[in-house]
Amino acid sequence: MTSAGEQASHELKKLIGEFEHMLDAALREIKSETRAVDRYVHDNAWVAVGIAAAAGFVFGCLVGRRD
């Protein structure tokens, strides 16, 4: 029979392993999405510039608005 401390240590190691696996999967997904966004911006540079300009215009209108 194992002690409670050994059992807790085993469970903690198991949880850490699962967390590391989930973290690795999340990082792979983030890198993949980052590459996709980078590719889209390079392929559609003027669309990206237009979206940024529109967002800046809307933000400027909201911030500069006086009541």
C-alpha positions as CSV (number, residue, x, y, z in Angstrom):
1,M,0.0,0.0,0.0
2,T,1.3,3.4,-0.9
3,S,1.2,6.4,1.4
4,A,-1.0,9.4,0.8
5,G,2.1,11.5,0.0
6,E,3.3,9.0,-2.6
7,Q,-0.1,8.9,-4.2
8,A,-0.4,12.6,-4.3
9,S,3.1,12.9,-5.8
10,H,2.1,10.4,-8.5
11,E,-1.1,12.3,-9.3
12,L,0.7,15.6,-9.5
13,K,3.3,14.1,-11.9
14,K,0.5,12.8,-14.0
15,L,-1.3,16.2,-14.1
16,I,1.9,18.0,-14.9
17,G,2.5,15.5,-17.8
18,E,-1.1,16.1,-19.1
19,F,-0.6,19.9,-18.8
20,E,2.7,19.8,-20.7
21,H,1.0,17.8,-23.5
22,M,-1.9,20.3,-23.7
23,L,0.6,23.2,-23.7
24,D,2.6,21.7,-26.5
25,A,-0.6,21.1,-28.5
26,A,-1.7,24.7,-27.9
27,L,1.7,26.1,-29.0
28,R,1.6,24.1,-32.2
29,E,-1.9,25.4,-33.0
30,I,-0.8,29.0,-32.3
31,K,2.2,28.6,-34.5
32,S,0.0,27.2,-37.3
33,E,-2.5,30.0,-37.0
34,T,0.3,32.6,-36.9
35,R,1.7,31.2,-40.1
36,A,-1.8,31.3,-41.7
37,V,-2.3,35.0,-40.7
38,D,1.2,35.9,-41.9
39,R,0.5,34.2,-45.3
40,Y,-2.9,36.0,-45.6
41,V,-1.4,39.4,-44.9
42,H,1.4,38.8,-47.4
43,D,-1.1,37.6,-50.0
44,N,-3.6,40.4,-49.3
45,A,-1.5,43.3,-48.1
46,W,-3.9,46.0,-49.3
47,V,-6.9,44.4,-47.7
48,A,-4.9,44.3,-44.4
49,V,-4.0,47.9,-44.8
50,G,-7.7,48.8,-45.5
51,I,-8.9,46.9,-42.4
52,A,-6.3,48.6,-40.2
53,A,-7.2,52.0,-41.6
54,A,-10.9,51.4,-41.0
55,A,-10.3,50.2,-37.5
56,G,-8.2,53.2,-36.8
57,F,-10.9,55.5,-38.2
58,V,-13.6,53.9,-36.1
59,F,-11.4,54.1,-33.0
60,G,-10.5,57.7,-33.7
61,C,-14.2,58.6,-34.1
62,L,-15.1,56.9,-30.8
63,V,-12.3,58.5,-28.8
64,G,-12.7,61.9,-30.3
65,R,-16.4,62.0,-29.8
66,R,-17.7,64.7,-27.5
67,D,-21.0,64.6,-25.6
